[in-house]
Amino acid sequence: MGDLLGVTVSPVQPYAARKDYICPGCEMTIPPGTFHVVVVPDEEPDLRRHWHHGCWHKEMRRRFGSRTPRP
């Protein structure tokens, strides 16, 4: 998914998702074995967060309107 306006978004396939994470979009658990994305700010990689794919899409719409920027 690559670099997108100051963040790098990478998919995490179900076979690679081995831990529970808390999605900052909905504050619910992303259980092991669930497809999701990791969002890493380019300037602050320590602030990476794991998001449900749908929550990240909703966040992009919130930030940029109905036209989500494409890499």
URNORRA-V58254 format. One line per field, one symbol per residue. phi: phi as a letter, one per 30 degrees, with the letter a starting at -180 (. if undefined). Layout:
phi=???
This chain:
phi=.idbhibccbdcdedcdcbdbcdddbicdcdeicdabccbdddbddcdbcbdeddddddddddbidcddcd
